Amino acid sequence: MQPIHALLARIRWDAEFAKARFAIGYWDRVEGKVLRADLREIAWDAENPSFFDLVDDAGRVHAIPFHRVREVWRDGRLIWERHPGA
């Protein structure tokens, strides 16, 4: 399986591949389930490359560690998945 950092780097830097619409499914500890976020809503934390920032509907910023990413979707199709404990 390709590491999540490698896949996200490809999405960020490969213009042809990145023409698609992407979503990330991440484990939310409060909800106890995987939540999806459009990749366009995510900010990359330059000071901490192990996290990305996500702003919720209330305007709060959440720093989410990459180890909580469980899925990556491209144009509505699942292209990457990590099972819990993996």
N, CA, C and O atoms as a printed pandas DataFrame, in Angstrom:
     atom_number atom_name residue_name chain_id  residue_number  x_coord  y_coord  z_coord
0              1         N          MET        A               1    0.844   -1.175    0.000
1              2        CA          MET        A               1    0.000    0.000    0.000
2              3         C          MET        A               1    0.894    1.244    0.000
3              4         O          MET        A               1    1.902    1.304    0.704
4              5         N          GLN        A               2    0.509    2.207   -0.786
5              6        CA          GLN        A               2    1.235    3.472   -0.864
6              7         C          GLN        A               2    1.016    4.265    0.432
7              8         O          GLN        A               2   -0.116    4.353    0.906
8              9         N          PRO        A               3    2.069    4.842    1.011
9             10        CA          PRO        A               3    1.895    5.653    2.216
10            11         C          PRO        A               3    1.017    6.886    1.925
11            12         O          PRO        A               3    1.062    7.442    0.827
12            13         N          ILE        A               4    0.241    7.291    2.896
13            14        CA          ILE        A               4   -0.663    8.422    2.711
14            15         C          ILE        A               4    0.096    9.688    2.323
15            16         O          ILE        A               4   -0.393   10.473    1.510
16            17         N          HIS        A               5    1.277    9.898    2.890
17            18        CA          HIS        A               5    2.048   11.097    2.547
18            19         C          HIS        A               5    2.419   11.116    1.065
19            20         O          HIS        A               5    2.407   12.174    0.437
20            21         N          ALA        A               6    2.750    9.948    0.502
21            22        CA          ALA        A               6    3.110    9.870   -0.914
22            23         C          ALA        A               6    1.901   10.155   -1.803
23            24         O          ALA        A               6    2.017   10.865   -2.802
24            25         N          LEU        A               7    0.748    9.608   -1.444
25            26        CA          LEU        A               7   -0.456    9.856   -2.235
26            27         C          LEU        A               7   -0.847   11.327   -2.182
27            28         O          LEU        A               7   -1.173   11.918   -3.211
28            29         N          LEU        A               8   -0.818   11.916   -1.003
29            30        CA          LEU        A               8   -1.187   13.329   -0.889
30            31         C          LEU        A               8   -0.190   14.236   -1.609
31            32         O          LEU        A               8   -0.577   15.261   -2.169
32            33         N          ALA        A               9    1.081   13.866   -1.597
33            34        CA          ALA        A               9    2.078   14.633   -2.350
34            35         C          ALA        A               9    1.770   14.567   -3.839
35            36         O          ALA        A               9    1.881   15.572   -4.541
36            37         N          ARG        A              10    1.390   13.407   -4.320
37            38        CA          ARG        A              10    1.043   13.290   -5.740
38            39         C          ARG        A              10   -0.163   14.165   -6.079
39            40         O          ARG        A              10   -0.176   14.837   -7.110
40            41         N          ILE        A              11   -1.167   14.155   -5.217
41            42        CA          ILE        A              11   -2.348   14.986   -5.444
42            43         C          ILE        A              11   -1.963   16.462   -5.477
43            44         O          ILE        A              11   -2.459   17.218   -6.312
44            45         N          ARG        A              12   -1.088   16.864   -4.580
45            46        CA          ARG        A              12   -0.692   18.285   -4.495
46            47         C          ARG        A              12    0.185   18.723   -5.654
47            48         O          ARG        A              12    0.091   19.868   -6.098
48            49         N          TRP        A              13    1.039   17.831   -6.156
49            50        CA          TRP        A              13    2.066   18.270   -7.104
50            51         C          TRP        A              13    1.915   17.726   -8.513
51            52         O          TRP        A              13    2.580   18.232   -9.418
52            53         N          ASP        A              14    1.087   16.734   -8.748
53            54        CA          ASP        A              14    0.884   16.189  -10.089
54            55         C          ASP        A              14   -0.385   16.839  -10.665
55            56         O          ASP        A              14   -1.500   16.420  -10.354
56            57         N          ALA        A              15   -0.202   17.852  -11.497
57            58        CA          ALA        A              15   -1.318   18.658  -12.002
58            59         C          ALA        A              15   -2.349   17.805  -12.756
59            60         O          ALA        A              15   -3.551   18.027  -12.614
60            61         N          GLU        A              16   -1.900   16.856  -13.535
61            62        CA          GLU        A              16   -2.832   16.027  -14.307
62            63         C          GLU        A              16   -3.664   15.142  -13.383
63            64         O          GLU        A              16   -4.882   15.059  -13.544
64            65         N          PHE        A              17   -3.029   14.484  -12.426
65            66        CA          PHE        A              17   -3.732   13.623  -11.476
66            67         C          PHE        A              17   -4.684   14.448  -10.607
67            68         O          PHE        A              17   -5.767   13.981  -10.254
68            69         N          ALA        A              18   -4.286   15.657  -10.267
69            70        CA          ALA        A              18   -5.044   16.498   -9.341
70            71         C          ALA        A              18   -6.254   17.166   -9.977
71            72         O          ALA        A              18   -6.984   17.878   -9.287
72            73         N          LYS        A              19   -6.489   16.962  -11.263
73            74        CA          LYS        A              19   -7.665   17.554  -11.904
74            75         C          LYS        A              19   -8.963   16.972  -11.369
75            76         O          LYS        A              19  -10.026   17.572  -11.530
76            77         N          ALA        A              20   -8.889   15.827  -10.744
77            78        CA          ALA        A              20  -10.070   15.159  -10.189
78            79         C          ALA        A              20  -10.506   15.844   -8.888
79            80         O          ALA        A              20   -9.808   16.704   -8.351
80            81         N          ARG        A              21  -11.657   15.443   -8.410
81            82        CA          ARG        A              21  -12.148   15.929   -7.117
82            83         C          ARG        A              21  -11.814   14.881   -6.059
83            84         O          ARG        A              21  -12.159   13.709   -6.205
84            85         N          PHE        A              22  -11.145   15.310   -5.002
85            86        CA          PHE        A              22  -10.696   14.396   -3.959
86            87         C          PHE        A              22  -11.384   14.677   -2.632
87            88         O          PHE        A              22  -11.748   15.813   -2.329
88            89         N          ALA        A              23  -11.552   13.624   -1.852
89            90        CA          ALA        A              23  -12.054   13.738   -0.481
90            91         C          ALA        A              23  -11.219   12.803    0.388
91            92         O          ALA        A              23  -10.759   11.752   -0.057
92            93         N          ILE        A              24  -11.039   13.214    1.623
93            94        CA          ILE        A              24  -10.304   12.415    2.600
94            95         C          ILE        A              24  -11.290   11.972    3.671
95            96         O          ILE        A              24  -12.075   12.770    4.181
96            97         N          GLY        A              25  -11.236   10.695    4.000
97            98        CA          GLY        A              25  -12.017   10.168    5.109
98            99         C          GLY        A              25  -11.088    9.991    6.294
99           100         O          GLY        A              25  -10.095    9.270    6.200
100          101         N          TYR        A              26  -11.395   10.631    7.393
101          102        CA          TYR        A              26  -10.534   10.562    8.577
102          103         C          TYR        A              26  -11.348   10.108    9.782
103          104         O          TYR        A              26  -12.550   10.360    9.866
104          105         N          TRP        A              27  -10.679    9.439   10.707
105          106        CA          TRP        A              27  -11.332    8.948   11.910
106          107         C          TRP        A              27  -11.546   10.106   12.869
107          108         O          TRP        A              27  -10.598   10.777   13.277
108          109         N          ASP        A              28  -12.809   10.331   13.225
109          110        CA          ASP        A              28  -13.153   11.367   14.187
110          111         C          ASP        A              28  -13.424   10.696   15.522
111          112         O          ASP        A              28  -14.352    9.898   15.651
112          113         N          ARG        A              29  -12.609   11.026   16.514
113          114        CA          ARG        A              29  -12.725   10.372   17.820
114          115         C          ARG        A              29  -14.009   10.742   18.545
115          116         O          ARG        A              29  -14.552    9.924   19.287
116          117         N          VAL        A              30  -14.502   11.957   18.344
117          118        CA          VAL        A              30  -15.725   12.382   19.024
118          119         C          VAL        A              30  -16.941   11.667   18.429
119          120         O          VAL        A              30  -17.787   11.148   19.157
120          121         N          GLU        A              31  -17.015   11.648   17.096
121          122        CA          GLU        A              31  -18.138   10.998   16.416
122          123         C          GLU        A              31  -18.024    9.469   16.453
123          124         O          GLU        A              31  -19.029    8.762   16.375
124          125         N          GLY        A              32  -16.784    8.969   16.572
125          126        CA          GLY        A              32  -16.571    7.532   16.582
126          127         C          GLY        A              32  -16.778    6.890   15.223
127          128         O          GLY        A              32  -17.179    5.730   15.124
128          129         N          LYS        A              33  -16.499    7.661   14.167
129          130        CA          LYS        A              33  -16.663    7.136   12.818
130          131         C          LYS        A              33  -15.791    7.930   11.846
131          132         O          LYS        A              33  -15.206    8.954   12.201
132          133         N          VAL        A              34  -15.722    7.432   10.618
133          134        CA          VAL        A              34  -14.958    8.110    9.579
134          135         C          VAL        A              34  -15.809    9.235    9.002
135          136         O          VAL        A              34  -16.952    9.020    8.597
136          137         N          LEU        A              35  -15.239   10.434    8.971
137          138        CA          LEU        A              35  -15.893   11.586    8.356
138          139         C          LEU        A              35  -15.130   11.964    7.096
139          140         O          LEU        A              35  -13.914   11.787    7.023
140          141         N          ARG        A              36  -15.838   12.480    6.116
141          142        CA          ARG        A              36  -15.196   12.888    4.867
142          143         C          ARG        A              36  -15.084   14.400    4.788
143          144         O          ARG        A              36  -15.964   15.140    5.226
144          145         N          ALA        A              37  -13.972   14.830    4.213
145          146        CA          ALA        A              37  -13.744   16.252    3.974
146          147         C          ALA        A              37  -13.231   16.414    2.553
147          148         O          ALA        A              37  -12.355   15.670    2.112
148          149         N          ASP        A              38  -13.779   17.386    1.841
149          150        CA          ASP        A              38  -13.288   17.706    0.512
150          151         C          ASP        A              38  -11.858   18.200    0.650
151          152         O          ASP        A              38  -11.553   19.000    1.534
152          153         N          LEU        A              39  -10.991   17.728   -0.216
153          154        CA          LEU        A              39   -9.578   18.094   -0.120
154          155         C          LEU        A              39   -9.379   19.597   -0.247
155          156         O          LEU        A              39   -8.401   20.133    0.272
156          157         N          ARG        A              40  -10.292   20.286   -0.929
157          158        CA          ARG        A              40  -10.174   21.742   -1.079
158          159         C          ARG        A              40  -10.411   22.475    0.236
159          160         O          ARG        A              40  -10.088   23.657    0.348
160          161         N          GLU        A              41  -10.971   21.792    1.234
161          162        CA          GLU        A              41  -11.235   22.400    2.543
162          163         C          GLU        A              41  -10.075   22.209    3.516
163          164         O          GLU        A              41  -10.121   22.691    4.648
164          165         N          ILE        A              42   -9.047   21.511    3.076
165          166        CA          ILE        A              42   -7.928   21.166    3.946
166          167         C          ILE        A              42   -6.762   22.113    3.709
167          168         O          ILE        A              42   -6.449   22.467    2.573
168          169         N          ALA        A              43   -6.124   22.517    4.808
169          170        CA          ALA        A              43   -4.908   23.331    4.727
170          171         C          ALA        A              43   -3.749   22.486    5.236
171          172         O          ALA        A              43   -3.890   21.760    6.220
172          173         N          TRP        A              44   -2.614   22.579    4.572
173          174        CA          TRP        A              44   -1.429   21.825    4.958
174          175         C          TRP        A              44   -0.648   22.619    5.979
175          176         O          TRP        A              44   -0.364   23.796    5.759
176          177         N          ASP        A              45   -0.296   22.007    7.084
177          178        CA          ASP        A              45    0.422   22.657    8.174
178          179         C          ASP        A              45    1.924   22.612    7.880
179          180         O          ASP        A              45    2.571   21.583    8.076
180          181         N          ALA        A              46    2.467   23.733    7.411
181          182        CA          ALA        A              46    3.887   23.786    7.027
182          183         C          ALA        A              46    4.807   23.584    8.228
183          184         O          ALA        A              46    5.925   23.092    8.070
184          185         N          GLU        A              47    4.358   23.954    9.420
185          186        CA          GLU        A              47    5.187   23.815   10.615
186          187         C          GLU        A              47    5.157   22.398   11.182
187          188         O          GLU        A              47    6.066   21.994   11.907
188          189         N          ASN        A              48    4.112   21.650   10.849
189          190        CA          ASN        A              48    4.006   20.281   11.336
190          191         C          ASN        A              48    3.500   19.388   10.204
191          192         O          ASN        A              48    2.290   19.249   10.027
192          193         N          PRO        A              49    4.404   18.785    9.440
193          194        CA          PRO        A              49    3.994   17.999    8.277
194          195         C          PRO        A              49    3.263   16.697    8.599
195          196         O          PRO        A              49    2.890   15.964    7.683
196          197         N          SER        A              50    3.054   16.398    9.867
197          198        CA          SER        A              50    2.314   15.191   10.250
198          199         C          SER        A              50    0.830   15.459   10.441
199          200         O          SER        A              50    0.080   14.549   10.796
200          201         N          PHE        A              51    0.394   16.698   10.211
201          202        CA          PHE        A              51   -0.987   17.110   10.433
202          203         C          PHE        A              51   -1.507   17.890    9.235
203          204         O          PHE        A              51   -0.736   18.458    8.461
204          205         N          PHE        A              52   -2.823   17.906    9.097
205          206        CA          PHE        A              52   -3.472   18.870    8.208
206          207         C          PHE        A              52   -4.535   19.581    9.023
207          208         O          PHE        A              52   -5.010   19.056   10.030
208          209         N          ASP        A              53   -4.905   20.768    8.591
209          210        CA          ASP        A              53   -5.900   21.567    9.302
210          211         C          ASP        A              53   -7.215   21.540    8.547
211          212         O          ASP        A              53   -7.249   21.618    7.319
212          213         N          LEU        A              54   -8.293   21.429    9.304
213          214        CA          LEU        A              54   -9.627   21.382    8.743
214          215         C          LEU        A              54  -10.509   22.330    9.541
215          216         O          LEU        A              54  -10.511   22.291   10.772
216          217         N          VAL        A              55  -11.256   23.178    8.852
217          218        CA          VAL        A              55  -12.171   24.110    9.511
218          219         C          VAL        A              55  -13.567   23.503    9.474
219          220         O          VAL        A              55  -14.071   23.163    8.403
220          221         N          ASP        A              56  -14.192   23.365   10.642
221          222        CA          ASP        A              56  -15.526   22.774   10.691
222          223         C          ASP        A              56  -16.594   23.816   10.368
223          224         O          ASP        A              56  -16.281   24.979   10.116
224          225         N          ASP        A              57  -17.847   23.392   10.377
225          226        CA          ASP        A              57  -18.958   24.281   10.023
226          227         C          ASP        A              57  -19.106   25.465   10.979
227          228         O          ASP        A              57  -19.666   26.497   10.609
228          229         N          ALA        A              58  -18.607   25.319   12.200
229          230        CA          ALA        A              58  -18.681   26.404   13.186
230          231         C          ALA        A              58  -17.479   27.338   13.095
231          232         O          ALA        A              58  -17.388   28.299   13.860
232          233         N          GLY        A              59  -16.557   27.072   12.173
233          234        CA          GLY        A              59  -15.392   27.934   12.008
234          235         C          GLY        A              59  -14.208   27.568   12.885
235          236         O          GLY        A              59  -13.219   28.301   12.918
236          237         N          ARG        A              60  -14.286   26.448   13.598
237          238        CA          ARG        A              60  -13.174   26.012   14.443
238          239         C          ARG        A              60  -12.163   25.238   13.602
239          240         O          ARG        A              60  -12.534   24.446   12.736
240          241         N          VAL        A              61  -10.889   25.480   13.870
241          242        CA          VAL        A              61   -9.822   24.778   13.153
242          243         C          VAL        A              61   -9.423   23.537   13.949
243          244         O          VAL        A              61   -9.184   23.603   15.155
244          245         N          HIS        A              62   -9.357   22.414   13.252
245          246        CA          HIS        A              62   -8.945   21.153   13.870
246          247         C          HIS        A              62   -7.666   20.680   13.196
247          248         O          HIS        A              62   -7.610   20.586   11.970
248          249         N          ALA        A              63   -6.642   20.383   13.983
249          250        CA          ALA        A              63   -5.408   19.804   13.466
250          251         C          ALA        A              63   -5.578   18.284   13.524
251          252         O          ALA        A              63   -5.727   17.706   14.601
252          253         N          ILE        A              64   -5.556   17.656   12.364
253          254        CA          ILE        A              64   -5.812   16.222   12.281
254          255         C          ILE        A              64   -4.537   15.510   11.844
255          256         O          ILE        A              64   -3.988   15.814   10.785
256          257         N          PRO        A              65   -4.067   14.569   12.648
257          258        CA          PRO        A              65   -2.847   13.838   12.266
258          259         C          PRO        A              65   -3.116   12.882   11.105
259          260         O          PRO        A              65   -4.193   12.295   11.000
260          261         N          PHE        A              66   -2.125   12.740   10.248
261          262        CA          PHE        A              66   -2.280   11.883    9.078
262          263         C          PHE        A              66   -2.546   10.430    9.434
263          264         O          PHE        A              66   -3.123    9.703    8.624
264          265         N          HIS        A              67   -2.143    9.981   10.626
265          266        CA          HIS        A              67   -2.400    8.577   10.962
266          267         C          HIS        A              67   -3.890    8.299   11.149
267          268         O          HIS        A              67   -4.296    7.139   11.209
268          269         N          ARG        A              68   -4.713    9.352   11.242
269          270        CA          ARG        A              68   -6.159    9.159   11.353
270          271         C          ARG        A              68   -6.859    9.133    9.997
271          272         O          ARG        A              68   -8.067    8.905    9.936
272          273         N          VAL        A              69   -6.124    9.362    8.912
273          274        CA          VAL        A              69   -6.716    9.259    7.576
274          275         C          VAL        A              69   -6.980    7.785    7.287
275          276         O          VAL        A              69   -6.081    6.951    7.396
276          277         N          ARG        A              70   -8.215    7.475    6.918
277          278        CA          ARG        A              70   -8.609    6.089    6.656
278          279         C          ARG        A              70   -8.933    5.834    5.187
279          280         O          ARG        A              70   -8.836    4.700    4.719
280          281         N          GLU        A              71   -9.324    6.897    4.449
281          282        CA          GLU        A              71   -9.752    6.720    3.068
282          283         C          GLU        A              71   -9.367    7.938    2.238
283          284         O          GLU        A              71   -9.260    9.051    2.752
284          285         N          VAL        A              72   -9.163    7.707    0.957
285          286        CA          VAL        A              72   -9.024    8.801   -0.012
286          287         C          VAL        A              72   -9.919    8.437   -1.194
287          288         O          VAL        A              72   -9.858    7.327   -1.722
288          289         N          TRP        A              73  -10.745    9.391   -1.592
289          290        CA          TRP        A              73  -11.696    9.213   -2.681
290          291         C          TRP        A              73  -11.301   10.132   -3.833
291          292         O          TRP        A              73  -10.929   11.285   -3.615
292          293         N          ARG        A              74  -11.384    9.621   -5.057
293          294        CA          ARG        A              74  -11.111   10.405   -6.259
294          295         C          ARG        A              74  -12.326   10.300   -7.165
295          296         O          ARG        A              74  -12.678    9.215   -7.629
296          297         N          ASP        A              75  -12.963   11.437   -7.411
297          298        CA          ASP        A              75  -14.184   11.471   -8.228
298          299         C          ASP        A              75  -15.210   10.447   -7.754
299          300         O          ASP        A              75  -15.843    9.764   -8.560
300          301         N          GLY        A              76  -15.365   10.352   -6.430
301          302        CA          GLY        A              76  -16.367    9.472   -5.845
302          303         C          GLY        A              76  -15.984    8.009   -5.771
303          304         O          GLY        A              76  -16.793    7.184   -5.347
304          305         N          ARG        A              77  -14.754    7.661   -6.179
305          306        CA          ARG        A              77  -14.294    6.274   -6.147
306          307         C          ARG        A              77  -13.196    6.122   -5.101
307          308         O          ARG        A              77  -12.256    6.917   -5.071
308          309         N          LEU        A              78  -13.303    5.126   -4.257
309          310        CA          LEU        A              78  -12.301    4.870   -3.229
310          311         C          LEU        A              78  -11.006    4.414   -3.891
311          312         O          LEU        A              78  -10.991    3.401   -4.590
312          313         N          ILE        A              79   -9.902    5.166   -3.672
313          314        CA          ILE        A              79   -8.618    4.793   -4.286
314          315         C          ILE        A              79   -7.567    4.403   -3.256
315          316         O          ILE        A              79   -6.517    3.870   -3.616
316          317         N          TRP        A              80   -7.834    4.660   -1.979
317          318        CA          TRP        A              80   -6.860    4.332   -0.934
318          319         C          TRP        A              80   -7.633    4.088    0.350
319          320         O          TRP        A              80   -8.588    4.802    0.656
320          321         N          GLU        A              81   -7.215    3.069    1.106
321          322        CA          GLU        A              81   -7.904    2.749    2.356
322          323         C          GLU        A              81   -6.913    2.161    3.343
323          324         O          GLU        A              81   -6.076    1.335    2.981
324          325         N          ARG        A              82   -7.013    2.591    4.584
325          326        CA          ARG        A              82   -6.217    2.026    5.676
326          327         C          ARG        A              82   -7.205    1.470    6.697
327          328         O          ARG        A              82   -8.144    2.151    7.110
328          329         N          HIS        A              83   -6.979    0.249    7.086
329          330        CA          HIS        A              83   -7.850   -0.360    8.082
330          331         C          HIS        A              83   -7.340   -0.003    9.474
331          332         O          HIS        A              83   -6.133    0.150    9.661
332          333         N          PRO        A              84   -8.224    0.131   10.446
333          334        CA          PRO        A              84   -7.780    0.420   11.807
334          335         C          PRO        A              84   -6.723   -0.578   12.265
335          336         O          PRO        A              84   -6.837   -1.780   12.026
336          337         N          GLY        A              85   -5.721   -0.071   12.911
337          338        CA          GLY        A              85   -4.645   -0.912   13.398
338          339         C          GLY        A              85   -3.535   -1.124   12.390
339          340         O          GLY        A              85   -2.507   -1.724   12.704
340          341         N          ALA        A              86   -3.741   -0.633   11.178
341          342        CA          ALA        A              86   -2.727   -0.803   10.115
342          343         C          ALA        A              86   -1.702    0.297   10.170
343          344         O          ALA        A              86   -0.777    0.320    9.358
